[in-house]
């Protein structure tokens, strides 16, 4: 019989975009080895709370609970302490844990975000059973000479026992600490020591070490391999040389993180980090729980060999994809009701096209990427090296992870993720294989400021394409038409799919000086600028190729939107090879039949939502 389940409680302070990305690798390592239920308590700021809540809601991990506590509610407890450490005030928040956590949390493992587990966290939880009567804090000895005061001349470290203890991993017996009024004890020591030291150098670690130097009976010393510290001043002889085959937790306690060392000893540990960065988090939905639980342990295999295309597509459309919004730092505050964000979706192989788009659009962008875990790191590296992207802070990068290597492209899920995270009042519903005309962002915001009135107007930006792989984007409408006359450009899909944009009326646009209205026509799928508020979302039943955008334009028309063509703005399509899903559509009758089933379901939803206003779509659906 299985033993009863113990829930391991973990507390992590996580604030900001970078920490929210970093902590995911730690969580993966915990999930990979764990054999127990986990309850992770996050102390967060507004940014990390938004990101992590969305991530864990879409990750859907069994036997795994998360709780969030807003750091701002408790920050006054520590904000009076001057701290020179790069972590700032959040580096002191571990001191508030007893105040933050509910009283029924009796024991907790406290972790920094820059740790990686190479062993089951359940084993270190069992060290609580080894605590002596008075022992309430479990720590690993510091693996540098920092607290010995020998690293530099004229440097005096905070008080510590011997070489001190590292607080990147802490076992806290909350019941014992509350009994001795821990909060009052550390505050009293901090106030006294700050009169001499003026500030902390290592945040909470200085204060905890000083408290322990006066209260050694509280300390339980943990084996060094439970916190192998790869700091700038690491001494290999203190742990690694004797225990390199027993390392259970790796700690990059340096500002440079995994870039701090290049020797062979550290390379193998860095490889562990990269393994967990790149591992598919979807596989970690299937834990090796070795105890009795009340939860059903039935999971659908990601590699089901039974194949029915329609069932597979329906299942893919309903799949829950882990989603990490704002994967990279974002800093943009819209101050105008006519501000516009591009809404775009792509895979990692479209990065160079995305870069070209961004070069011609200086405004905000909300981009959803469909990637593997490994490809997400490729995105980070690409952005760091791109002269176009490296300094941009107004691009929201949102990762929607593939559940398997054969996942069907969830195009409308991606659009909805990007749409929901847009921070502007207006959005430009876009595809990544287009380059905007120079100055289009300024033109759109100016036009909307002067003309936008009805919240239900969809402003069409005409789309063109070239059959040349190399071309210069026309600066103006007049230059564009001169090149159309020379055969360089033509209206988008005018040869292969004219009905998609015919309603734009390109012949009228050629001479138009003012915006003009057009009516919806069958299979119309223009690129539009619309107000974000109350905008219908895309129907996520449409995945892969076919009808994903057409259905949305139909719904806009059914919802009462007016289509208006802008007289001067335009976008140019960049030629590329057909997608895998387009090839399926062209070659597979089954794929097209599945798409027809999705269309029928869409029409039923439309009729239910808009009632009689959808009659025209039903009478014409046989032509689509």
N, C-alpha and C positions, 0 to 999 in steps of 0.2 A: 504494500500500500504506500501511496505517496505521503510524505510528511505534510503537515499543514503549512499553508503559505504565509511567509513573512513578507510584509511590505517594507522595502528599503526606502527610507526617506533621504532625499538629497536636496541640498540648497545651493543655488548658483546665482551670483550677482551678474546680470547681463544688461548692459546699457549701450545703445547705439547700433549703427549699421554693421560695423566690422565685427563687433563682439557677437552679434546675432548670427553672422555667417560662421564665425569661428566655433561657436558653441555646438553647431550641428555636427561637426566632426567628433567632438567629445560625446555627444548623445549617441551617435552611431556606434562608437566603440563600447559604450555601456550596454546598448541593446544587443550587440553581437555576442557578448559573453554572458549576459545575465541569465540566471536560472530562477529569478524571483520577480515578483511584482515590483514595480518602481513607482514612486510618487516624487516628482521633481517640483520643488518650490522655487520659482524664479522671482528674484527681486529686480524689477525692470524700470526703465523710463518709458515715456510714451512711444518712442520709435520701436524699441525692442518688443514691447507688449503687442503692438499691432502686427509686427512681423511674425513673432513666435506663435501667437494665437492662431493666425491664419495657417502657419506651417503645420502645427499639430492637429488642427481640425481636418486638414487635408491628408495628413499622414495616416491617421486612424490606426494607431498602434494598440493592440490588445494588451491588457494587464499593465497599462502605463497611464498614469494620471499626471496632469500638470496643474499647478496653481500659480497665480500671478499676484504679486504684491507691488504696489506703486511706490517706487523709491522716494518720490517727492513727499509722501505722507510721513516719512521717517527721517528725512535727510537732515533736519534740524538737530537730530541726536548727535551728528558727527561733523556738521558743516563748520563748527567753531574750531576744528583742529586743522592747523596749517599742514599741508602735505606736499612734498616736493616730488613724489612719485608720479610717473606719467599717467597713472590710472585716475588721478584727481580725486574728487570727493567719493566717487564710486568705489575706490580702493579701500575706503574706510567702512563701507556699508555692512561688511561681515560682522562688525561690532554691534550692529543693531538686531541681529538675528533673533535673539530671545524676545525682543519687543515685537518683531514682525510676525513671527510664526504663531499659529494657534497654540494654546496651552496644552492641547492634547497631543502635540508632537513631542514625544519624550526624548528621542534620540535623532540625530541628524548627521549626515556626512556632508561637509561643506567643500565645494570644489571650485577652483578657478576655471575659466573658460579655455585656458591654454594647456589643458591636460588631455592625454589620451590613455584609455585603459587598455591593457594587454592581458587582462584577467577578469574573472567574474567579480563584480562589486559585492556580491553576497558574502564573499570570503572576508573582505575587510569589515563588513558590517558585523561579522561574528567576533571581531576584536573587542566589541563592547563587553562581551562576556568575560574577557580577560582583565577588565579594569579592576583595580583595587577599590577598597571601600571609599576612599576619598578622591580617586582619580576621575576626572570629568572631561579632560581634553586630551585627545590622542593626536600626536604630531610626529613627523619625521625630522631628524636632526638636519640642520642646514649643511649643505655640501659645498660651502665655500668658507673663506676666512673672514667674511664680512663682519661678524660680531666679535671677532678677535681683535679688530682694530689695526690689523697689520697690512691692509691693502694699500693705504696711502699714508703719507705723513700728515700730521696735524688733523687727523680725523678721529672723532670720538663717536663710536656707535652707541645706540641705546642699550640699556642693561639687558643682559641675557644670561642664561645658564650655559656655560662653556661656549661652543660656537653657535649657540642659538638654534631655533627651530623654524622651519619653513611652513607658512600657513596656506600654501596652495591647495593642500588637502588636510582637512581637520575633521576629527571625530568629536562631536559635542554631545555630552550627556546633559540635555537641557534641564531635566528634573533636578539634578545635583547643582547645576549652575544657578538655577532660580533659587534654590534653597540657601545659597551663600550670597545672594544678591549680587550676581556677576555684573550687572549693568552699573551699579554704584561703584563696584570695586575697580573696574577698568577706567571709569571716568576719573576717579580719585587719583589713580596712578598717572593717567595722561596729563591731568592738570598740574601735578607736581613735576613731572619730567619735562613738560613743555616750558617751564620757567628756565630750564637749563639748555635744552636742545632747540627750542623755538619752533621746530617743525618736525614732522616725521619724514624719514627718507624712504622707508619701505611700507608706508601706509599702516594698515591694521597689524602687520607683522611686528613692527616695532613695539606697539602698545601691548600686544598679547605676550611677547617675549618679556617685556618689563614686568607685567603682572606675574608671570610664572617665576621670574627671578626672586620674587617676594613670597610666592606661594607654590613651591616646587611639588608639594603633595598633590596638586591638581593634575599633574602631568603624567600621561602614559606614553612612553616612547614606542613608536611603531618602527618596524624594520625598514631600512633605508630603501629597499626596492619597491615600497609602496609610494614613493615620491622621488623618482630619479630626476634630479634638477639639472637642466642643461643651460645654466646661466652663463653669462660672460666670464664669471670667475669660478666656474665649476672645477672642483678637484676630482679628477678621475679615480684617484686612489681611495677616496672616502666611501665609495659604494660600487661604482661601475666595474672596476677591475675584478672585484671579488664576486659580484652578483650579476654579471652581464647576461647570464642565461636564466635569471630568475626575475627580471624586471617585470613589474606588474602595472606600474603607472609611470608614464613619461610626462615630464613637465618642462615646457619651453618657457621658463621664467626669465625671459629677456625681451626687450622691446623689439628685437629683430626676429623673434620667434624662430621658424624653421630655417631661416637664413643665417643663423648665428655661427654654425660650424660647417666645415667642409671635409673634415678628416673621416677616415673609414669607420671609426668607432661610432660616430654620430650618424653617418649615412644610413646604416641599417635601421636606426631608430626613426630617421626621417622617412624611410621607406614604409614604416608602419603607419606613420601619419598620412602619407599619400594613399596608402591602401584604403584607409577609412574615409578619406576625402572622396575617393572615386567609387567606393562600393555603392551599389544600387540600394538606396534606403528602402525601396519597396519590399525587398527580400527580408528586411528586419521586422516586417509585420507578422512573422511566424516565429515566435519565441520558443526557446527550449525551457519551458517552465517545468520544473521537476517536483512541484508540490501540488496538492489538491486545490482546485479553484472551483468557484460556482459558475464560471463563464464557459460557454461552449467553445470547444477547440476545433472548430470546423473552418478550414480556410480553403478558398478556391485556388487551385494550382495556376501559376502563371504560365506553365508550359503544357497546358491541356492539348493533347494530340488530336482530339476529336475536332473536326473543322467543318463548320457550316458558315458560309460567308455572311449571310444576313444575321445569324445569331452572333457571329463574331463582331460584326460592326455595331449591333445593338449593345452588346456587352461592352465594347470599347467606348461607346458614347456615354455609357453609364458609369464607367470606371472613375474611381477617385484618384486624382493625381496629386501627389505632394506638391505644394506650391510655396515657394519662398519669395515673397514680395520684397522689393527694394533690396536686392541681393548685394548691390554696391551702394555706397553713400549717395544720398540725394538731398539737395538743398535748393529748393525753388519755392518762392511764395508769390502766388498770383495776386496782383493788386488791381486787376482790371476785369470787368465783367465781359470784356470782349477778347480776353486772352484765349489762345487756342493751343491744344496739345495734339500732336500726331499720335494716333492709336495704331500700333503695328504689332505683328507677330512674325516669328521666324525660327529657323533651326540654325545650328552653329555654322553650317556651311554657307550661310548667307551673310556672314559677318562683314565681308568686304563691301557688299552691296549696302548693308546697313550703314557702314561708315560713309559711303558716298552720299546716301540720303541725308545723314546728319551734317555733312559738310555744307549742304545747300539749305539746311533748315536750322536757324539759330534758336528757335523757340523750344518749349518743353516737349518732351517725348515720353510716352508710356509704352514700353516694349515688353512683350511676353515672349520668352525663349523656351522652346521645347527641346530639352537636352537630357543626356545622361548625367550622372553625378560627375563623371570625369570631364565631360564637355563643359560643365559649369566652370571648372577651373580654367579651361581653355579661354572662356569668355573673360575671366579676370585678367589673365595674362595678356590677352589681345588689347583690352582697354588700357592697361598700364603702358603699353608700347605704342598705342595709336596716337599720332600727333593731333588727330581730329577729336578723339574721345577722352584723352587722358585728363584734361582739365575741365571737362564738361560736368557740371553738377546738376543740370536740369533734365537729365535722362533717368527715368525710373526703369531699372533692369529687374524684371520679374521672371523667376525660373519656375517653369512647370516641368516636373521631372517625368521622364518616360518610366512606365512600370516594367517594361521589358524592351529588348532590342528590336522587337517586331511590332511595336505599338503603332496604331494608326494615328495619323496627325489629327489632334483634336482642335481643329481650326477655330471653331466658334467658342470653345472654352478659353482658348488663348486670347481671342478678341475680348471676351468678357472680363478676363483677369486684367488685361491692360486698361480696359474702359473703366472698370471700378476704381482703379488706382490713379486715374488722371486727377490732377489738382486744379484744373482750369474749368471755367464755366462752359467753354465750347470745346468740342473735340473734332478732329479731322480723321474720319474713318478710312484707313489707308492700307496699302499693301507694300511690303518692303522693296519690291522690285521696281519701284518708281523713284525718280529723282524730281524734286520740286523745282520749278523755275526759280532763278535767283530773286530774293526779296519776297517770296510768296508769304512768309509768315507776317511780314510788315503789311503787305497788301491786305491779307485777310483780317488782321486786327483792326486796321484802319477802316476797311469796308464795314465790318460789323459795328464799329463805333458809330458810324454815320447812318447805317441803313437798317440794322437788325431791330426788328420790332416783335414779330410773332415768335413765341417760343417753339412753335411747330413749323419751322421753315428749315428745309434741308437744302443747303447751298451747294450746288454741284460745281466741282472743279473739273473741267474737261480733261480727258486723258488722251495722250498720244503715244505713238511708239515709232521706233526706227528698226529697220531690218539690218542696219549697220551695227556692228559690235563696238565700234569706236565712233563717238560723235561728241560734239560740244553742245551742252544744253543751251538752247536759245535764251538770250537775255530778256527778250520782249515778245509780245504777241506778233508784232509786225515781222520780226526776224523769223519767228516760227513759220509764218505763212509763206515767206519767201523760200524757206527750205522745204516746205510741203510741196510747193510748186516745182522744186528741183528733184522731188522724189526721195528726200532724206527722211521725212517724217510722214506719217499718216495717222488718221484717227485710230484709237486703240481697238484692235481686233476687228477692223473693218472688213477683213477678208475671211477670217475664220469664224467669227461670232458677232456679226454686225448688230443683231438685236440687243446685245448687252449694253450698247451705248448709243444706239440710233436715236433714242428719244431726246438726247442732248441737243440734237439738231445742229450739227457742226457747220453746215452751210450758213445758217443764221448767225452762229457764233463768230464766223469770219469777219463780219462787218459790224457786230454788235458793239455799241458804246455804253449801253445800260444793261443791267441784269434783266432776264426775261423768264417767265414761268413756262414750265413744260408739264405735261401730264404723264402719269405712270403708264408704261406699256409692258406687255408680256416680256419676261426675262430681262427687264431693266436692272442694271447693277452699277450705277455710277459711284464715284467717290465723293462723299458729301461731308460738309461741315455742319454740325448740329449742336444744339444746346444739350449739355449732358443731363441736366435735371429732367427726370421723368422719361428719359430716352429708353425705349424697349431694349432689352438685352437680346443678343443673338440666340437663336435656337440651337442648343448644344447637341441636339440629335443629329445634326449635320456635321459629319467628320470627313476627313479626307477631301476629295474633290467633288464638287457638284452642289449647286444650289445653296451653299452656305451664306453667300452674300445676297443672292436673289431673294431668298426668303425674308431677310431682314428688311430689304427695300419694300417688299410687299407689305410687311407689317407696318412700316412707317406710313405707307399710303393708307392702309386700313385704319390707322390711328389718327388720320386727319392731317398728316404733314403735307405741306406744299413744297414742290420741287422748283427751285429757282437756279438758273444757270448764271454763274458769275462771268462778267464780260472780259476780264483780262487775265486771271490766273490760269495756270495749267500745270500738268505734271507729265513726265516722259517715262515710258516703260523701258527698262533695261532688258535686252534679250537674255534668255537663259534656257537651259534644257528643261523638258517637261518633268514635272514631279512624278514620283512613283504612283501617287494616287490618281493623277491624270492618266497615266498609262493603263492603270487598272480599269478606269472608266471607259477608255477607248477600246480595250481588248476583251473585257469581261461582261457578257450579258447578265450574269448573276449580280455583278456590282451595280449595274444600271437598274436592275429589278429591285435591289435593296434600296436604292435611292428613291425609286417610285413609292415604295412602302413608307419611307420617311416623309415624302411629300404629302401623302394621304394623311398621315398622322398630324403633320403641320397644319393642313387645311382644317382638320377637325378642331385643333387647338385655337386656330384663328377664328373659326365660326363661334366657338364657345366664348371667346374673349370679347369679340366685337359684334357678335350677333348678326343682324341683317346687312351690315356694311360690307360683308365679304362675298356677297352674291356674285359680283363681277369676276372674282377670282375663281369661283367654282365653275362658272360657265365657260371659262377660258382655260381651265387647267389642262385639258386634253391637248392643247397646243404647246405645252411647255415641256 
